[in-house]
């Protein structure tokens, strides 16, 4: 009887051990009360970096491309940095890059409302009414834009674009300065088109307090990684 009890106890202990070793260990963060796993914040880098880059026309805002097009890698050889926001291939000017994911998210997130300033060459001469439309907000296919700052500029002293902008000799061109706090896809181009002023050239000159002042096209400089 004593021997049978010992055997039964041994089997029970073995089963408990087996169940413990076979139970899979979850590496996912524990869910909150809603049942959705909590995200673990990534630790900031030991040396945060922030790069201001004057992106030339026809350059992709990424570091690789399978089709052989120009990318950021052709100009910047700093490992571990990524664009904070985007700038269209056919646009020029200021692009921010960082190795700090939290800083990257804060710069790119429209909720932080970093003002972005653009110099825009348009086809035609803007009227007071068209400028006011841009200031008040323009109805686009994805909804109205927020109010913006808009004014006409004298032609700015910029580097020549390669290839040059194609003009229609019979139609005059003008320069505008637009300041917006949104980041929709091709927003500035769509805004000027909506008021009857098609964009010919688009240069971003400022994001928040950062500017391209002193940077020729294709050049970059490092600044303190703070927002």
C-alpha positions in Angstrom: 0.0 0.0 0.0 2.9 2.4 0.9 4.6 1.5 -2.4 1.4 2.2 -4.4 1.1 5.6 -2.7 4.7 6.5 -3.6 4.2 5.5 -7.2 1.0 7.6 -7.4 2.8 10.6 -5.9 5.7 10.2 -8.4 3.3 10.1 -11.4 1.6 13.3 -10.1 4.8 15.2 -9.7 5.9 14.1 -13.2 2.7 15.3 -14.7 3.0 18.6 -13.0 6.5 19.0 -14.2 5.5 18.1 -17.8 2.7 20.5 -17.8 5.0 23.3 -16.6 7.7 22.6 -19.3 5.2 22.1 -22.1 3.2 25.3 -21.4 4.3 27.9 -24.0 5.8 31.1 -22.5 4.3 34.3 -24.1 6.7 37.0 -24.9 4.1 39.5 -25.8 3.3 42.4 -23.5 0.5 41.7 -21.1 -2.8 43.1 -22.4 -4.5 46.0 -20.7 -8.1 45.9 -19.5 -9.4 46.3 -23.0 -7.6 43.1 -24.0 -5.2 44.9 -26.4 -1.5 44.1 -25.8 0.5 47.1 -24.5 3.3 48.4 -26.7 6.7 48.5 -25.1 8.3 51.9 -25.8 11.6 51.6 -27.6 14.5 53.0 -25.7 16.0 56.2 -27.2 19.4 55.9 -28.8 22.5 56.6 -26.7 23.4 59.4 -29.1 20.3 60.9 -30.7 21.0 62.6 -34.1 19.0 65.0 -36.2 20.0 65.9 -39.8 18.7 68.7 -41.9 18.9 67.8 -45.6 18.2 70.0 -48.7 16.6 67.3 -50.9 17.1 67.9 -54.7 14.4 67.4 -57.2 13.9 63.8 -58.4 15.3 62.1 -55.3 13.2 59.6 -53.3 12.9 60.1 -49.5 14.2 56.6 -48.8 17.6 54.9 -48.7 17.1 52.1 -51.3 15.2 51.6 -54.6 14.9 48.6 -56.8 14.6 50.6 -59.9 17.9 52.5 -59.8 16.4 55.9 -59.0 18.2 58.5 -56.9 17.8 58.0 -53.1 19.0 59.5 -49.8 21.9 57.0 -49.9 23.4 59.0 -52.8 23.9 62.0 -50.4 23.9 60.8 -46.8 26.1 58.0 -45.4 25.0 58.0 -41.8 23.8 54.5 -40.6 20.6 54.2 -38.6 18.8 57.4 -39.5 15.4 57.6 -41.2 13.2 60.4 -42.6 10.9 62.2 -40.2 8.0 62.8 -42.6 8.2 62.7 -46.4 8.8 65.0 -49.3 7.6 64.0 -52.7 10.1 63.0 -55.3 9.2 66.0 -57.5 9.5 68.4 -54.6 12.7 70.0 -53.2 13.9 71.4 -49.9 14.0 70.6 -46.2 13.8 67.0 -45.1 14.6 66.0 -41.5 16.2 62.7 -40.6 16.9 61.1 -37.2 17.9 57.9 -35.4 15.5 58.6 -32.5 12.1 56.9 -33.1 10.3 59.0 -30.5 11.6 62.3 -32.1 10.8 61.0 -35.5 7.1 60.3 -34.5 6.8 63.7 -32.9 8.1 65.6 -35.9 6.0 63.6 -38.4 2.7 63.5 -36.4 0.3 66.2 -37.5 -1.1 66.4 -34.0 2.1 68.3 -32.9 1.2 70.9 -35.6 4.7 71.8 -36.6 4.3 74.6 -39.2 5.8 73.8 -42.6 6.7 76.6 -44.9 6.8 76.2 -48.7 7.8 78.4 -51.6 5.6 77.6 -54.5 6.0 78.6 -58.1 2.6 78.6 -59.7 1.1 79.1 -63.2 -0.8 82.4 -63.4 -1.0 85.6 -61.3 -2.8 85.1 -57.9 -5.7 87.3 -57.1 -6.6 88.6 -53.7 -9.6 86.2 -53.8 -7.4 83.2 -54.5 -5.0 84.0 -51.7 -7.9 84.4 -49.3 -9.3 81.0 -50.4 -5.9 79.4 -49.4 -6.0 81.2 -46.1 -9.5 80.2 -45.3 -9.1 76.5 -46.3 -9.7 74.7 -49.5 -12.1 71.9 -50.2 -10.2 68.8 -51.4 -11.5 65.4 -52.3 -10.5 64.1 -48.8 -12.1 67.1 -47.0 -11.4 70.7 -46.3 -7.9 71.9 -45.4 -7.2 73.8 -42.2 -6.6 77.6 -42.5 -3.2 78.4 -43.9 -0.9 81.4 -44.2 -0.6 82.5 -47.9 1.1 85.5 -49.5 2.7 86.4 -52.8 6.5 86.5 -53.0 9.0 88.1 -55.2 11.0 85.4 -57.0 13.3 83.9 -54.4 17.0 83.4 -55.0 17.1 79.6 -55.3 19.5 77.1 -56.9 18.6 76.2 -60.5 16.4 73.1 -60.8 17.6 70.1 -62.8 15.8 69.6 -65.1 14.4 73.1 -65.4 10.8 73.9 -64.9 8.8 73.8 -68.2 6.9 77.0 -68.8 4.2 78.1 -71.1 5.5 81.3 -72.7 1.9 82.7 -73.0 1.2 82.2 -69.3 2.9 84.2 -66.5 4.2 82.5 -63.4 4.3 83.7 -59.8 5.7 82.7 -56.4 3.7 82.1 -53.2 4.6 81.3 -49.7 2.3 78.8 -48.0 2.5 77.8 -44.3 0.5 74.8 -43.3 0.2 72.5 -40.3 -1.1 69.4 -42.0 0.7 66.6 -43.9 -1.7 65.2 -46.4 -0.5 63.5 -49.6 0.6 66.2 -52.1 -1.4 68.8 -50.2 0.2 72.0 -51.4 -0.1 71.0 -55.0 -3.7 70.1 -54.6 -4.5 73.3 -52.7 -3.0 75.6 -55.4 -4.7 73.6 -58.2 -8.1 73.8 -56.3 -7.9 77.7 -56.5 -6.8 77.7 -60.2 -3.0 78.1 -59.7 -1.3 74.9 -60.8 2.1 74.3 -59.1 5.2 74.3 -61.2 7.9 74.1 -58.6 7.6 73.3 -54.9 10.4 74.0 -52.3 10.0 73.3 -48.6 12.1 75.9 -46.7 11.2 75.5 -43.1 9.8 72.9 -40.6 9.1 74.4 -37.2 12.3 76.3 -36.3 14.5 74.3 -38.7 15.3 75.8 -42.1 17.5 75.1 -45.2 19.2 78.4 -44.8 22.9 78.0 -45.7 22.3 74.6 -47.3 22.8 74.2 -51.1 20.8 71.4 -52.8 22.2 67.9 -51.8 23.9 69.3 -48.7 23.1 68.4 -45.1 24.1 69.5 -41.6 23.6 68.1 -38.1 21.8 70.0 -35.4 20.9 69.2 -31.7 18.3 66.4 -31.6 15.7 68.4 -29.7 12.1 69.4 -30.6 
